[in-house]
Amino acid sequence: MTQVLYTNVRPHDLLVENGRIADPVLARPGAETVDCGGGLALPAPVDAHIHPDKTTWGRPWLSREPATTLRELIDGDVAARALMTAPVAERAGALMDHAVTRGARGWRAHVDVAPVYGLANVHGVRQAADARRDLLDVQIVAFPQLGLLSRPGTAALLEQALDEGADVLGGLDPAGVDGDLHGHLDLLFGLAEAKGVPLDIHLHDRGEPGLAQVAEIARRTKESGLPVTVSHAFCLEHRGDLGELLAESGVSLTTCALGADPVLPVAELVARGVLVGLGSDGVRDPWTPFGDGDMIARTHLLAYRTDSRTDEELAACWATAAHGGADLLGLERSGLRPGDPADFVVVPGESLAQVVVDRPVPSHVVRGGRVVARDGHLLERTPR
């Protein structure tokens, strides 16, 4: 059995045996040793909501057109992507590589499926992910960004996508975009049950219309027993009191701590038993010039947006990124205890709270027990 001993690391040395944390006292003479330079070891974060098929990462700068409504953003996205010449696999792969150097362990990747695109985006992201399966766990959501019922042919493509590389079925504002709450959800829940896959539904609609959709999704989730996530859920900005309803129904949430958009009351929701993950959303794409796939930086934004000040509050933001994201994707938690997956980062800093504030680049990114990146750079590897 192969052993690697990570020394000079806080809070204590870490022994890895066959990809899992082991008790350091079991280290055998001759075990490989990695000196971590006094850094702090932390569970690797997970990006629970990202759109890699849209990214221009690694490509020339894209100037964006003004847009004030969701439909204007969607239409602008379609127009801009028609002019992109780099393949999806190349652009998404470049972003994956960067995210790994910043410590990402896994992604839930929302990938557009529509008649204008066919399944090219799903195939491209799957190609990039398969080439990096030893670096990053990628769960692909077949996402009807342009609409579902309102775009004839999309439903059949979503079903096909689940047979050709997608893992999760996505939805989008059943009322606000499709104008048919029950028709949209009938299709989604029916297809998800038939295929045995989770659901992840974008919900931008705010106020009472948004809350009505959350309530209906919660009802159907409890009735079906399906794993269901509502992404963004801007309508819940000040409604942490709905946490018990969501927890009882089994609905999970993701938030992205975006610019002027509402952020979920994460601490109150988690306290009431709701699973909440954190994501990047768009990264350097036609929707936004911002984002970089760095989940340490994204955790900082969550802490900033939720006015986290105490060490405990800052640490809770990291737990949302690391443990909330892992739970959402169905990955084993990496708590750095014997038996846990050896997926962790080593970063400079006095404490976890300081790391969340200072956003350091990891000195070591460890995946499956081996170092895959150092100081912001991927190491050469032989893909598995």
C-alpha positions as CSV (number, residue, x, y, z in Angstrom):
1,M,0.0,0.0,0.0
2,T,1.4,3.4,-1.0
3,Q,1.9,6.0,1.7
4,V,2.6,9.7,1.5
5,L,3.3,11.7,4.7
6,Y,2.5,15.4,4.6
7,T,4.7,17.1,7.2
8,N,5.2,20.6,8.5
9,V,1.5,21.1,8.1
10,R,-1.1,22.4,10.6
11,P,-3.0,21.4,12.6
12,H,-0.9,18.1,12.4
13,D,0.9,15.9,9.9
14,L,-1.3,14.0,7.5
15,L,-0.6,10.4,6.4
16,V,-2.3,9.3,3.1
17,E,-2.6,5.7,2.3
18,N,-4.2,4.6,-1.0
19,G,-6.0,7.9,-1.4
20,R,-7.4,8.2,2.1
21,I,-6.3,9.9,5.3
22,A,-4.7,7.5,7.8
23,D,-3.3,7.9,11.3
24,P,0.2,9.4,11.1
25,V,1.5,6.9,13.7
26,L,1.1,4.2,11.0
27,A,3.6,5.8,8.7
28,R,6.2,3.2,7.7
29,P,9.9,3.8,7.2
30,G,10.6,4.9,3.6
31,A,7.1,6.5,3.1
32,E,7.2,9.4,0.6
33,T,7.3,12.7,2.4
34,V,6.0,16.1,1.3
35,D,7.1,19.2,3.3
36,C,4.1,21.7,3.4
37,G,6.2,24.6,4.7
38,G,4.1,25.3,7.7
39,G,0.8,25.8,5.8
40,L,-2.7,25.1,7.0
41,A,-4.5,22.0,5.7
42,L,-8.2,22.5,4.8
43,P,-10.9,20.3,3.2
44,A,-11.0,21.1,-0.6
45,P,-13.9,23.3,-1.7
46,V,-16.6,22.3,-4.2
47,D,-18.1,24.6,-6.9
48,A,-21.8,23.6,-6.7
49,H,-23.0,25.9,-9.5
50,I,-21.0,26.9,-12.5
51,H,-21.6,27.4,-16.3
52,P,-18.4,26.2,-18.0
53,D,-19.8,25.9,-21.6
54,K,-20.3,29.7,-21.7
55,T,-16.8,30.7,-20.5
56,T,-14.2,32.6,-22.5
57,W,-11.5,31.6,-20.1
58,G,-8.1,31.7,-21.8
59,R,-9.5,33.5,-24.8
60,P,-9.4,37.1,-26.0
61,W,-11.4,39.7,-24.0
62,L,-15.1,39.7,-24.8
63,S,-16.9,43.1,-24.7
64,R,-20.5,42.7,-23.4
65,E,-23.7,44.4,-24.6
66,P,-25.9,46.3,-22.2
67,A,-28.7,44.1,-20.7
68,T,-31.2,44.7,-17.9
69,T,-33.6,41.7,-18.1
70,L,-33.1,38.0,-17.9
71,R,-34.4,37.6,-21.5
72,E,-31.9,40.2,-22.7
73,L,-29.1,38.4,-21.0
74,I,-30.2,35.1,-22.5
75,D,-30.5,36.5,-26.0
76,G,-27.1,38.3,-25.7
77,D,-25.5,35.0,-24.6
78,V,-26.8,33.2,-27.7
79,A,-25.5,36.0,-30.0
80,A,-22.1,36.1,-28.4
81,R,-21.6,32.4,-28.4
82,A,-22.4,32.2,-32.1
83,L,-19.2,34.1,-32.7
84,M,-17.0,32.0,-30.4
85,T,-14.5,30.0,-32.4
86,A,-12.7,28.0,-29.6
87,P,-14.4,24.6,-29.0
88,V,-16.4,24.1,-25.7
89,A,-14.0,21.4,-24.6
90,E,-11.0,23.8,-24.9
91,R,-12.6,26.7,-23.1
92,A,-14.2,24.6,-20.3
93,G,-11.0,22.6,-19.9
94,A,-8.9,25.7,-19.4
95,L,-11.3,26.9,-16.7
96,M,-11.2,23.4,-15.1
97,D,-7.4,23.5,-14.9
98,H,-7.5,27.0,-13.3
99,A,-10.1,26.0,-10.8
100,V,-8.1,22.9,-9.8
101,T,-5.0,25.1,-9.1
102,R,-7.2,27.1,-6.7
103,G,-8.3,24.0,-4.9
104,A,-11.6,22.9,-6.4
105,R,-12.4,19.3,-5.8
106,G,-15.7,19.1,-7.8
107,W,-18.1,21.0,-10.0
108,R,-21.8,20.9,-10.6
109,A,-21.7,22.2,-14.2
110,H,-24.8,23.6,-15.7
111,V,-24.6,23.1,-19.5
112,D,-27.0,24.6,-22.0
113,V,-29.2,22.3,-24.0
114,A,-31.4,23.9,-26.7
115,P,-32.3,23.3,-30.4
116,V,-29.8,26.0,-31.4
117,Y,-27.0,24.1,-29.6
118,G,-28.1,20.5,-29.8
119,L,-25.9,18.5,-27.4
120,A,-22.6,20.1,-28.5
121,N,-22.2,21.8,-25.1
122,V,-22.8,18.6,-23.1
123,H,-20.4,16.6,-25.3
124,G,-17.7,19.3,-25.0
125,V,-17.9,19.7,-21.2
126,R,-18.0,15.9,-20.8
127,Q,-14.9,15.6,-23.0
128,A,-13.0,18.1,-20.9
129,A,-14.2,16.5,-17.7
130,D,-13.2,13.0,-18.8
131,A,-9.7,14.2,-19.6
132,R,-9.4,15.5,-16.0
133,R,-11.3,12.9,-14.1
134,D,-8.3,12.4,-11.8
135,L,-8.3,16.1,-11.0
136,L,-11.9,17.1,-10.7
137,D,-15.3,15.4,-10.1
138,V,-17.7,17.0,-12.6
139,Q,-21.4,16.5,-12.5
140,I,-23.2,17.8,-15.6
141,V,-26.6,19.4,-15.5
142,A,-28.6,19.4,-18.8
143,F,-29.9,22.9,-18.5
144,P,-32.7,24.5,-20.7
145,Q,-31.3,28.0,-20.5
146,L,-33.4,29.3,-23.4
147,G,-36.6,27.8,-22.0
148,L,-38.3,24.4,-21.8
149,L,-41.9,24.4,-22.9
150,S,-41.4,27.7,-24.7
151,R,-38.7,26.2,-26.9
152,P,-40.1,23.2,-28.8
153,G,-37.7,20.3,-29.1
154,T,-35.8,21.1,-25.9
155,A,-37.6,18.4,-23.8
156,A,-36.5,15.6,-26.2
157,L,-32.9,17.0,-26.2
158,L,-32.8,17.0,-22.4
159,E,-33.8,13.3,-22.4
160,Q,-31.2,12.6,-25.0
161,A,-28.6,14.5,-23.0
162,L,-29.2,12.3,-19.9
163,D,-28.2,9.3,-22.2
164,E,-25.1,11.0,-23.6
165,G,-23.2,12.4,-20.7
166,A,-25.4,14.5,-18.4
167,D,-26.0,13.4,-14.8
168,V,-28.7,15.9,-13.6
169,L,-31.8,17.4,-15.1
170,G,-32.1,21.2,-15.0
171,G,-35.0,23.6,-15.1
172,L,-35.4,27.3,-15.3
173,D,-38.0,29.7,-13.8
174,P,-41.1,27.6,-14.6
175,A,-43.4,30.7,-14.3
176,G,-41.1,33.5,-15.2
177,V,-39.6,32.1,-18.4
178,D,-42.0,29.3,-19.5
179,G,-45.2,30.9,-18.1
180,D,-46.5,27.5,-17.0
181,L,-45.5,26.4,-13.5
182,H,-47.3,23.1,-13.4
183,G,-46.6,22.1,-17.0
184,H,-42.8,22.8,-16.6
185,L,-42.6,20.9,-13.3
186,D,-44.8,18.0,-14.6
187,L,-42.2,17.5,-17.4
188,L,-39.2,17.9,-15.1
189,F,-40.3,15.6,-12.3
190,G,-41.7,13.0,-14.7
191,L,-38.5,12.8,-16.7
192,A,-36.3,12.8,-13.6
193,E,-38.3,10.0,-12.1
194,A,-38.2,8.0,-15.3
195,K,-34.4,8.4,-15.6
196,G,-33.6,8.2,-11.9
197,V,-31.7,11.5,-11.9
198,P,-31.6,14.5,-9.5
199,L,-33.1,17.9,-10.4
200,D,-31.5,21.3,-10.2
201,I,-33.8,24.2,-11.0
202,H,-32.7,27.8,-11.6
203,L,-35.1,30.2,-9.9
204,H,-34.5,33.9,-10.5
205,D,-38.2,35.0,-10.0
206,R,-38.5,37.1,-6.9
207,G,-41.2,38.1,-4.4
208,E,-44.5,36.1,-4.1
209,P,-44.2,34.6,-7.6
210,G,-40.8,33.1,-6.6
211,L,-42.1,31.9,-3.2
212,A,-45.1,30.2,-4.8
213,Q,-42.7,28.2,-7.1
214,V,-40.5,27.3,-4.2
215,A,-43.6,26.0,-2.3
216,E,-44.7,23.9,-5.2
217,I,-41.2,22.5,-5.8
218,A,-41.0,21.6,-2.1
219,R,-44.4,19.8,-2.3
220,R,-43.4,17.8,-5.3
221,T,-40.0,17.0,-3.9
222,K,-41.5,15.6,-0.7
223,E,-44.0,13.6,-2.7
224,S,-41.5,12.2,-5.2
225,G,-38.5,11.6,-2.9
226,L,-36.2,12.9,-5.7
227,P,-33.0,14.8,-4.8
228,V,-33.9,18.4,-5.8
229,T,-31.9,21.6,-5.7
230,V,-33.2,25.1,-6.3
231,S,-30.3,27.4,-7.5
232,H,-30.2,31.1,-6.7
233,A,-33.7,31.3,-5.2
234,F,-33.5,35.0,-4.9
235,C,-37.0,35.1,-3.4
236,L,-35.6,33.6,-0.2
237,E,-33.2,36.5,0.5
238,H,-35.0,37.4,3.8
239,R,-37.0,34.1,4.3
240,G,-34.7,31.9,6.4
241,D,-38.0,31.1,8.2
242,L,-38.9,28.8,5.3
243,G,-35.9,26.6,6.2
244,E,-38.0,24.1,8.0
245,L,-40.3,23.6,5.0
246,L,-37.3,23.1,2.7
247,A,-35.5,20.8,5.1
248,E,-38.6,18.7,5.7
249,S,-39.2,18.4,1.9
250,G,-35.5,17.7,1.2
251,V,-35.0,20.6,-1.1
252,S,-31.3,21.8,-1.3
253,L,-30.2,25.3,-2.3
254,T,-27.2,26.9,-4.0
255,T,-26.1,30.5,-3.8
256,C,-23.4,32.3,-5.7
257,A,-22.9,35.6,-3.8
258,L,-23.2,37.6,-7.1
259,G,-22.9,41.3,-7.5
260,A,-26.2,43.1,-6.9
261,D,-28.3,39.9,-6.8
262,P,-29.7,38.7,-3.5
263,V,-27.7,36.1,-1.4
264,L,-29.4,33.4,0.6
265,P,-29.4,33.7,4.5
266,V,-27.1,30.7,4.6
267,A,-26.5,30.6,8.3
268,E,-30.2,30.6,9.2
269,L,-31.1,28.1,6.5
270,V,-28.3,25.7,7.6
271,A,-29.3,26.0,11.2
272,R,-32.8,24.9,10.2
273,G,-31.4,21.8,8.4
274,V,-31.2,22.9,4.8
275,L,-28.4,21.7,2.7
276,V,-26.8,24.8,1.0
277,G,-23.9,24.8,-1.5
278,L,-21.8,27.6,-3.0
279,G,-21.0,28.2,-6.6
280,S,-19.3,30.6,-9.1
281,D,-22.2,30.8,-11.6
282,G,-20.9,32.5,-14.8
283,V,-17.2,32.9,-15.2
284,R,-15.8,35.4,-17.8
285,D,-18.7,34.7,-20.1
286,P,-21.3,36.8,-22.2
287,W,-23.3,37.4,-19.0
288,T,-20.5,38.8,-16.9
289,P,-16.8,39.8,-17.1
290,F,-16.3,38.7,-13.5
291,G,-15.7,35.3,-11.9
292,D,-12.6,33.1,-12.0
293,G,-13.6,29.7,-10.7
294,D,-11.6,30.2,-7.5
295,M,-13.7,28.8,-4.7
296,I,-11.5,30.3,-2.0
297,A,-12.2,33.8,-3.5
298,R,-15.9,32.8,-3.8
299,T,-16.0,31.9,-0.1
300,H,-14.6,35.3,0.6
301,L,-17.5,36.9,-1.4
302,L,-20.0,34.8,0.5
303,A,-18.5,36.0,3.8
304,Y,-18.5,39.6,2.7
305,R,-22.1,39.5,1.4
306,T,-23.4,37.9,4.6
307,D,-21.5,40.3,6.8
308,S,-19.5,37.4,8.5
309,R,-17.2,38.9,11.1
310,T,-16.4,36.3,13.8
311,D,-14.1,33.4,13.3
312,E,-17.0,31.0,13.6
313,E,-19.0,32.9,10.9
314,L,-16.1,32.9,8.5
315,A,-15.4,29.2,9.2
316,A,-19.1,28.4,8.5
317,C,-18.7,30.0,5.0
318,W,-15.8,27.6,4.3
319,A,-18.0,24.7,5.5
320,T,-20.7,25.7,3.0
321,A,-18.1,25.6,0.2
322,A,-16.4,22.4,1.2
323,H,-19.0,20.2,3.0
324,G,-22.2,21.7,1.6
325,G,-20.8,21.3,-1.9
326,A,-19.6,17.8,-1.3
327,D,-23.0,16.8,0.1
328,L,-24.8,18.3,-2.8
329,L,-22.8,16.4,-5.3
330,G,-22.9,13.2,-3.3
331,L,-19.2,13.2,-2.6
332,E,-17.8,11.9,0.7
333,R,-16.9,14.7,3.0
334,S,-13.2,15.4,3.4
335,G,-12.8,16.3,7.1
336,L,-9.1,15.3,7.3
337,R,-10.0,12.5,9.7
338,P,-8.7,8.9,9.3
339,G,-10.7,7.2,6.6
340,D,-11.7,10.4,4.8
341,P,-10.9,11.0,1.2
342,A,-7.5,12.7,0.9
343,D,-8.8,15.8,-1.0
344,F,-7.4,18.9,0.7
345,V,-5.6,22.2,0.1
346,V,-2.6,23.6,2.0
347,V,-2.7,27.4,2.3
348,P,-0.6,30.0,4.1
349,G,-2.4,31.7,7.0
350,E,-2.7,31.8,10.7
351,S,-6.3,30.4,10.8
352,L,-9.2,29.4,8.7
353,A,-10.9,32.7,9.3
354,Q,-7.8,34.6,8.0
355,V,-7.7,32.3,4.9
356,V,-11.3,33.2,4.1
357,V,-10.5,36.9,4.3
358,D,-7.1,36.9,2.6
359,R,-7.9,34.4,-0.3
360,P,-4.4,32.9,-0.6
361,V,-3.4,30.7,-3.5
362,P,-2.9,27.1,-2.2
363,S,0.7,26.0,-1.9
364,H,-0.4,22.4,-2.4
365,V,-3.6,21.0,-3.9
366,V,-4.0,17.3,-3.0
367,R,-6.4,15.1,-4.9
368,G,-6.8,11.5,-4.1
369,G,-3.7,11.8,-1.9
370,R,-1.4,13.1,-4.5
371,V,-0.2,16.7,-5.1
372,V,-1.8,17.9,-8.4
373,A,-0.9,21.6,-8.2
374,R,1.6,23.8,-6.4
375,D,1.5,27.6,-6.0
376,G,-1.1,28.1,-8.6
377,H,0.3,25.8,-11.3
378,L,-0.8,22.3,-12.3
379,L,1.8,19.6,-12.1
380,E,2.6,17.4,-15.1
381,R,0.6,14.2,-15.0
382,T,-0.4,11.1,-16.8
383,P,-4.2,11.2,-17.1
384,R,-6.0,8.1,-15.7
